[in-house]
């Protein structure tokens, strides 16, 4: 609730809408509600966490500045929040990042460093930068303030639809799923929370199944899900509360992106379409249920949009 108060003057609630064409695609009497976090000022839900983190820091901490590592949306969240609170911000991205996300980070006034072939290597470089400059290192997931900020999205969901049967959330590091679990347990304990991750980067899924933190290769095209290791804090929360953790193929995610564009007039990056992909790939989990899915972000590159749309014009699962 503290995070909700902190964000009340910063971000209005985002909309949640139903689309008959999505219900028809799911079949089995499923009703789908789409929570549009893609309408946030940074184009993604992560901004809630960044603002909550910076709002909770004292003046001395803000003056030291922050260092984050990210493939994009977490980076924009920190850069946006740092700009709002006048704090220095350094972001480390793997080399050759999404050009749109890199431009957005720089436009917000943050220093952008490209280092490492993947998020793990970028994280190691960010840790060195933070130590050298005396700045606060911000984890991509092991931050209670980030989870608290993201949790405000799920409080809005249950305000808007208190009778939900299920909630489906994409997972990279797991802050969104962890937040969903905590909120559902507190205000809607009968609602089941499902996590979804790309089968081409299953570190969080495999860590959850094994009950311990694991690393896995990152082969996914979906940059928002390109995380190669489980995170302790989010794993502990998900382990206690998730109903199930599902995997989907990258092609199914691309098909869900196209369906959101065509049937829900919604621009989604890959991670933002992953919840819908999980629902459509595992229909028996959601038959006859009222389900909310979170479109977590809209920051798709031009090449990503061409990839998901061009092969599906007039054919394929997203064109049926």
C-alpha positions as CSV (number, residue, x, y, z in Angstrom):
1,X,0.0,0.0,0.0
2,X,3.0,2.4,0.6
3,X,4.0,1.9,-3.0
4,X,0.5,2.7,-4.2
5,X,0.5,5.9,-2.2
6,X,4.0,6.8,-3.6
7,X,2.8,6.3,-7.2
8,X,-0.6,7.9,-6.8
9,X,0.7,11.3,-8.1
10,X,3.0,9.8,-10.6
11,X,1.0,7.3,-12.7
12,X,-2.7,6.9,-13.4
13,X,-4.2,3.4,-13.4
14,X,-3.8,1.6,-16.7
15,X,-6.9,0.3,-18.5
16,X,-8.0,-3.3,-18.7
17,X,-10.3,-4.4,-21.6
18,X,-11.8,-7.5,-23.0
19,X,-11.8,-8.5,-26.7
20,X,-14.3,-11.0,-28.1
21,X,-11.9,-12.1,-30.7
22,X,-9.4,-13.2,-28.1
23,X,-12.1,-15.1,-26.2
24,X,-13.0,-16.9,-29.4
25,X,-9.3,-17.8,-30.0
26,X,-9.0,-19.2,-26.5
27,X,-12.3,-21.2,-26.8
28,X,-13.5,-23.5,-24.0
29,X,-15.6,-20.7,-22.5
30,X,-12.5,-18.7,-21.4
31,X,-13.0,-14.9,-20.9
32,X,-9.8,-12.9,-21.3
33,X,-9.1,-9.4,-19.8
34,X,-6.0,-7.6,-21.1
35,X,-4.2,-5.3,-18.6
36,X,-2.6,-2.6,-20.7
37,X,0.7,-1.9,-19.0
38,X,2.0,-1.1,-22.6
39,X,0.3,2.4,-22.1
40,X,2.8,3.4,-19.4
41,X,5.0,6.5,-20.1
42,X,8.0,4.2,-20.8
43,X,5.9,1.7,-22.6
44,X,6.2,-1.0,-19.9
45,X,5.1,-2.0,-16.4
46,X,8.6,-1.7,-15.0
47,X,8.3,2.0,-14.5
48,X,6.2,1.3,-11.4
49,X,9.2,-0.3,-9.8
50,X,11.7,2.3,-10.7
51,X,9.6,5.2,-9.4
52,X,9.0,3.3,-6.1
53,X,12.7,2.6,-5.6
54,X,13.8,6.2,-6.2
55,X,10.9,7.6,-4.1
56,X,12.0,5.5,-1.2
57,X,15.7,6.7,-1.3
58,X,17.0,9.5,0.8
59,X,18.6,12.6,-0.7
60,X,22.2,11.3,-0.1
61,X,21.4,8.0,-1.8
62,X,19.9,9.7,-4.8
63,X,22.9,12.0,-5.1
64,X,25.2,9.0,-5.3
65,X,23.2,7.7,-8.3
66,X,22.2,4.3,-9.5
67,X,23.5,1.7,-11.8
68,X,21.2,-0.9,-13.5
69,X,21.6,-3.7,-16.0
70,X,18.9,-4.6,-18.4
71,X,17.9,-5.6,-22.0
72,X,15.6,-2.6,-22.0
73,X,12.4,-2.0,-19.9
74,X,14.0,-2.2,-16.5
75,X,16.6,0.2,-17.9
76,X,14.0,2.7,-19.0
77,X,12.2,2.4,-15.7
78,X,15.4,3.4,-13.8
79,X,16.3,6.1,-16.3
80,X,12.8,7.6,-16.1
81,X,12.7,7.5,-12.3
82,X,16.2,8.9,-12.0
83,X,15.2,11.8,-14.3
84,X,12.1,12.5,-12.2
85,X,14.1,12.6,-9.0
86,X,17.2,14.2,-10.3
87,X,19.5,11.3,-9.6
88,X,22.5,10.2,-11.8
89,X,21.9,7.0,-13.6
90,X,24.1,4.5,-15.5
91,X,22.6,1.7,-17.5
92,X,24.6,-1.3,-18.7
93,X,23.0,-3.3,-21.7
94,X,24.5,-6.2,-23.6
95,X,26.2,-5.1,-26.8
96,X,23.9,-4.3,-29.7
97,X,20.8,-3.7,-27.7
98,X,17.3,-2.9,-29.1
99,X,17.9,0.5,-30.8
100,X,14.6,1.9,-29.7
101,X,15.2,1.0,-26.0
102,X,18.8,2.4,-26.2
103,X,17.6,5.6,-27.7
104,X,14.9,5.9,-25.0
105,X,17.4,5.4,-22.2
106,X,19.7,8.1,-23.6
107,X,16.8,10.5,-24.2
108,X,15.9,10.2,-20.5
109,X,19.4,11.5,-19.6
110,X,21.0,8.2,-18.4
111,X,24.5,7.2,-19.4
112,X,24.4,4.0,-21.5
113,X,27.2,1.5,-21.5
114,X,27.1,-1.5,-23.8
115,X,29.1,-4.5,-22.3
116,X,28.8,-8.2,-22.5
117,X,27.2,-10.7,-24.8
118,X,24.2,-11.3,-22.5
119,X,22.5,-10.1,-19.4
120,X,24.8,-12.0,-17.1
121,X,27.9,-10.4,-18.5
122,X,26.2,-7.0,-18.4
123,X,25.3,-7.5,-14.8
124,X,28.9,-8.3,-13.9
125,X,30.1,-5.1,-15.7
126,X,27.4,-3.0,-13.9
127,X,28.6,-4.3,-10.6
128,X,32.1,-3.1,-11.4
129,X,30.9,0.3,-12.5
130,X,28.9,0.7,-9.3
131,X,31.9,-0.2,-7.1
132,X,34.2,2.1,-9.0
133,X,31.9,5.1,-8.9
134,X,30.3,4.6,-5.5
135,X,26.8,4.3,-6.9
136,X,23.9,2.0,-5.9
137,X,23.7,-1.2,-7.9
138,X,20.1,-2.0,-8.7
139,X,19.3,-5.7,-9.3
140,X,17.0,-6.7,-12.1
141,X,14.9,-8.7,-9.7
142,X,16.3,-9.0,-6.1
143,X,14.8,-5.7,-5.0
144,X,11.8,-5.5,-2.7
145,X,11.0,-2.0,-3.8
146,X,10.8,-3.0,-7.4
147,X,8.4,-5.8,-6.5
148,X,6.3,-3.5,-4.4
149,X,6.0,-1.0,-7.2
150,X,5.0,-3.6,-9.7
151,X,2.5,-5.0,-7.3
152,X,0.4,-1.8,-7.7
153,X,-0.5,-3.1,-11.2
154,X,-2.0,-6.2,-9.7
155,X,-3.9,-4.2,-7.1
156,X,-5.4,-2.3,-10.0
157,X,-6.3,-5.6,-11.7
158,X,-8.3,-6.8,-8.7
159,X,-9.9,-3.4,-8.3
160,X,-11.1,-3.6,-11.9
161,X,-12.0,-7.3,-11.8
162,X,-12.3,-8.7,-8.3
163,X,-13.9,-12.0,-9.5
164,X,-10.9,-13.3,-11.5
165,X,-10.3,-17.0,-11.6
166,X,-6.7,-16.8,-12.9
167,X,-3.9,-14.3,-13.7
168,X,-1.2,-15.1,-16.2
169,X,2.1,-13.2,-16.0
170,X,5.3,-13.4,-18.2
171,X,8.6,-14.1,-16.5
172,X,12.1,-12.9,-17.1
173,X,13.6,-12.3,-13.7
174,X,10.3,-12.8,-12.0
175,X,9.5,-9.4,-10.4
176,X,6.1,-9.3,-12.1
177,X,5.1,-12.8,-11.2
178,X,6.3,-12.4,-7.6
179,X,4.3,-9.2,-7.3
180,X,1.2,-10.9,-8.7
181,X,1.6,-13.8,-6.2
182,X,1.8,-11.5,-3.2
183,X,-1.2,-9.4,-4.2
184,X,-3.4,-12.3,-5.1
185,X,-2.6,-14.0,-1.8
186,X,-3.5,-10.9,0.1
187,X,-6.7,-9.7,-1.7
188,X,-7.9,-12.6,-3.9
189,X,-6.7,-15.9,-2.5
190,X,-9.0,-18.0,-4.8
191,X,-7.4,-16.6,-7.9
192,X,-4.7,-18.8,-9.3
193,X,-1.5,-17.2,-10.6
194,X,0.4,-18.7,-13.6
195,X,3.8,-17.8,-14.8
196,X,5.0,-18.1,-18.4
197,X,8.5,-18.1,-19.9
198,X,10.1,-18.9,-23.2
199,X,11.3,-22.4,-23.5
200,X,14.4,-21.0,-25.2
201,X,15.5,-19.3,-21.9
202,X,14.0,-21.4,-19.1
203,X,16.2,-20.4,-16.1
204,X,13.4,-19.2,-13.9
205,X,11.0,-22.0,-14.9
206,X,13.7,-24.7,-14.2
207,X,14.7,-23.0,-10.9
208,X,11.1,-23.1,-9.8
209,X,10.7,-26.7,-10.8
210,X,13.9,-27.8,-9.1
211,X,13.5,-25.7,-5.9
212,X,17.0,-24.2,-6.3
213,X,18.6,-21.5,-8.4
214,X,19.8,-22.7,-11.8
215,X,21.4,-21.2,-14.8
216,X,20.4,-21.9,-18.4
217,X,21.5,-20.9,-21.9
218,X,19.7,-17.9,-23.4
219,X,18.5,-18.8,-26.9
220,X,15.3,-16.8,-27.0
221,X,14.6,-14.1,-29.5
222,X,12.4,-12.4,-26.9
223,X,14.8,-9.9,-25.3
224,X,12.5,-9.1,-22.3
225,X,12.7,-12.8,-21.3
226,X,16.5,-13.2,-22.0
227,X,17.5,-14.0,-18.4
228,X,20.0,-16.9,-17.8
229,X,19.6,-17.4,-14.1
230,X,17.0,-17.6,-11.4
231,X,16.8,-14.8,-8.8
232,X,16.6,-15.7,-5.1
233,X,13.9,-13.3,-3.9
234,X,11.5,-13.8,-6.8
235,X,12.0,-17.5,-6.7
236,X,11.1,-17.8,-3.0
237,X,7.9,-15.9,-3.5
238,X,6.9,-17.8,-6.7
239,X,7.7,-21.1,-5.0
240,X,5.1,-20.4,-2.3
241,X,2.3,-19.1,-4.4
242,X,2.4,-20.0,-8.1
243,X,-0.3,-22.4,-9.3
244,X,1.9,-23.5,-12.2
245,X,4.8,-22.3,-14.4
246,X,4.4,-22.8,-18.1
247,X,6.8,-22.8,-21.1
248,X,6.0,-21.6,-24.6
249,X,8.0,-21.5,-27.8
250,X,9.3,-18.2,-29.3
251,X,7.1,-18.8,-32.4
252,X,4.0,-19.0,-30.2
253,X,5.0,-15.7,-28.6
254,X,5.4,-14.1,-32.1
255,X,2.0,-15.4,-33.1
256,X,0.5,-13.9,-29.9
257,X,2.1,-10.5,-30.7
258,X,0.4,-10.6,-34.1
259,X,-3.0,-11.6,-32.6
260,X,-2.8,-8.8,-30.1
261,X,-2.1,-6.3,-33.0
262,X,-4.8,-7.7,-35.2
263,X,-7.6,-8.6,-32.7
264,X,-6.9,-6.2,-29.8
265,X,-5.4,-3.3,-31.6
266,X,-2.5,-3.5,-29.2
267,X,1.2,-3.1,-29.8
268,X,3.2,-5.6,-27.7
269,X,6.8,-6.6,-27.6
270,X,7.5,-10.3,-27.2
271,X,7.5,-10.3,-23.4
272,X,4.2,-8.3,-23.5
273,X,2.6,-11.1,-25.6
274,X,3.9,-14.0,-23.6
275,X,1.0,-14.2,-21.2
276,X,-1.4,-14.6,-24.1
277,X,0.9,-17.1,-25.7
278,X,0.8,-19.2,-22.5
279,X,-2.9,-19.1,-22.3
280,X,-3.4,-20.1,-25.9
281,X,-0.8,-22.9,-25.7
282,X,-2.3,-24.4,-22.5
283,X,-6.1,-24.0,-23.0
284,X,-7.2,-26.7,-20.6
285,X,-5.7,-24.7,-17.7
286,X,-8.1,-21.9,-18.3
287,X,-11.3,-23.5,-19.7
288,X,-14.5,-21.7,-18.5
289,X,-12.4,-19.3,-16.4
290,X,-12.2,-15.5,-16.2
291,X,-8.6,-14.7,-16.8
292,X,-6.5,-11.6,-16.8
293,X,-3.3,-11.4,-18.8
294,X,-0.8,-8.6,-18.6
295,X,0.5,-6.9,-21.7
296,X,3.7,-5.9,-19.9
297,X,5.3,-3.7,-22.6
298,X,5.1,-2.3,-26.1
299,X,8.8,-1.6,-26.8
300,X,9.2,-3.8,-29.9
301,X,11.9,-3.1,-32.4
302,X,10.9,-2.6,-36.0
303,X,12.6,-5.8,-37.0
304,X,10.7,-7.7,-34.3
305,X,7.4,-6.4,-35.6
306,X,8.2,-7.3,-39.1
307,X,9.2,-10.8,-38.0
308,X,6.0,-11.5,-36.1
309,X,3.7,-9.9,-38.7
310,X,5.1,-10.7,-42.1
311,X,5.0,-14.5,-42.1
312,X,1.5,-14.6,-40.7
313,X,-0.4,-12.5,-43.2
314,X,-3.2,-14.7,-44.4
315,X,-2.0,-18.0,-42.8
316,X,-0.6,-19.6,-39.7
317,X,-2.1,-19.9,-36.2
318,X,-2.4,-16.2,-35.6
319,X,-4.4,-15.7,-38.8
320,X,-7.1,-18.2,-38.2
